[in-house]
Amino acid sequence: MYFCMVTSEIHNRMRRIICFLFLIVLMVGCSKDEVTPEVDTAPEVDTSGAILFTASRPSSYITRNMIENVEALQSAGFGVFAYYTGDQNWSTAGASTIPNFMYDQRVTWDSGQGQWTYSPVKYWPNNNNPADGSGATGSESKNYLSFFAYAPYGVTGFSANNAAGAPSVNYTWGADNDLLYAAQTDRYKYDSDDANDNGRIGETVLFNFRHALCKVQFKVRRSNTSHAVSLKSLSVSFYTTATFNLGSATWSLHSGSGSSNVFDASLSPISVTAVTEEEAHAVGSPIMLIPGALTTFNVSYTVGGSEFTHTDALFESGLIPTSGASGCQYTIIFTIDGDAIKVDRNRFTEQW
């Protein structure tokens, strides 16, 4: 009897020891899962360096009307595509790399924290050999990330997550839409805190957003005539879809057909009294159009009770240029001279 009791006690102790060791293994495994960031690319990561975002707005952000403050961008949020290219920069490896680090990652404004946030948080790849205070850049390779962003978040029609090269979007025009874009290529984070480390960028990626669409403001004036001039209507026709590349900031593959009534005098015509360009009457609100998409105008007016209508190409080439025209703005001034109309096209290339 005594032997059986001893044997039973030994078995119980062995079971407790085995259970204890099993629990230790589980705790170690769970701990490792909790501190290892979720990264869907190959690089090792710096768990102390979360990737943060900040954004600056263009001079104005368009929804239905022009909004001259940053709250509109904060309300809209933005999306991010990120590419890991290892020790090769974007110009070398970008065309053959897919968005392997982030794909349409939503970034939102947290008013409580006063910063842009997203989830799950991603981390900078580890760098092998940081620069030192002497200005040396280190003997080992950097680990590059390239970022492309757009706003407002939720625009559909982007290239697939397995498509190589900078993201592009098949964009459909809407009267109340806006499209912003930004890029930061060849970003990396050294481990050094040395102020003389010229390669160190810290944890934050800054997006300086720009407008992808053109802004067009129409105005009307009259020649020096004694006859009464009234503008009855003004409309424009254009392509409604095109592809925009966030890397090259160019438009291509225009298609579709649409029109917009800039002004319709069904309620009250505009009495045109201005003579000089400086005095010209603004017609309706500015409209946003896909570069390369504005083709024709149709304007109807009366002079001394006689009605005239003109339809013509708005630009001499028939198109707003598609290359390097993102974010351009135009002021179109119609000068009415009896049955004739003159079109002055003033382009302002600064970002709006």
Secondary structure, DSSP 8 states (H G I E B T S, - for coil): -HHHHHHHHHHHHHHHHHHHHHHHHHHHHHHHHHHS---SSSS-EEEEEE-EEEEE--S-EESSSEE-STHHHHHH-EEEEEEEEETS-HHHHGGG----SEEEEEEEEETTTTEEE-SS--EEE--SS---TTS---SS---EEEEEEEESTT---B--TT--SS-EEEEE--TT---EEEEEEEE---S---TT-TT---SEEEEE-EE-SEEEEEEEEE-S-SS-EEEEEEEEEE--EEEEETTTTEEEEEE--EEEEEEETTS--EE----SSTT-EEEEEEEEE-TT-EEEEEEEEEETTEEEEEEEESSTTSS--SSS-TT-EEEEEEEEETTEEEEEEEEE-S--
